[in-house]
Amino acid sequence: GDPLAGLSERERVLVDLLGSARTLGEISGEMGVSYRTAAAMAARVRGKLGLRTNTALVKFAVEQRGEV
């Protein structure tokens, strides 16, 4: 199935931005949220996807690029 199915639209945007090599600081600016909010959102996405590290999340995001 679709591994992104359980994510909200904003979480999908975050995954897409991570997949395009943006930092959390850049993502926070683009999404209009604080850095802490972007980091918390990334942690929530990691949990939903069963990924243990930020590196694993970025790798996943790069692999999913274009499917978000």
C-alpha positions in Angstrom: 0.0 0.0 0.0 0.8 3.7 0.1 3.2 4.3 3.0 2.1 8.0 3.1 -1.6 7.1 3.5 -1.6 7.7 7.2 0.0 11.2 6.9 -1.9 14.5 6.9 -1.4 16.9 4.0 1.0 19.0 5.9 3.0 16.0 6.9 3.2 15.0 3.3 4.5 18.4 2.4 7.1 18.1 5.1 8.2 14.7 3.6 8.3 16.2 0.1 10.5 19.1 1.3 12.8 16.8 3.2 13.1 14.7 0.0 14.2 17.8 -1.9 17.2 18.4 0.4 15.7 21.2 2.6 16.7 21.6 6.2 14.2 21.8 9.0 15.1 25.5 9.2 14.2 26.0 5.6 11.1 23.9 5.9 9.9 25.9 8.9 10.2 29.1 6.9 8.4 27.6 3.8 5.6 26.1 5.9 5.2 29.2 8.1 5.9 27.4 11.4 8.6 27.6 14.0 11.6 25.4 13.8 10.4 23.5 16.9 7.1 22.8 15.2 8.8 21.5 12.1 11.0 19.3 14.2 8.0 18.0 16.2 6.2 17.3 13.0 9.2 15.4 11.6 9.3 13.3 14.8 5.6 12.6 14.5 6.1 11.5 10.9 9.0 9.3 11.9 6.7 7.6 14.5 3.9 7.1 12.1 6.2 5.6 9.5 8.1 3.4 12.1 11.4 5.1 11.3 13.9 5.4 14.2 16.2 8.2 13.0 16.1 11.5 11.2 18.5 10.0 8.7 16.1 7.2 8.0 13.3 9.7 7.5 15.4 11.8 5.0 16.3 8.6 3.1 12.6 7.6 3.0 11.7 11.1 1.8 14.2 11.0 -1.0 12.9 7.6 -2.1 9.3 8.9 -2.1 10.1 12.2 -3.9 7.6 12.8 -6.6 4.9 10.5 -5.0 3.7 13.1 -2.5 
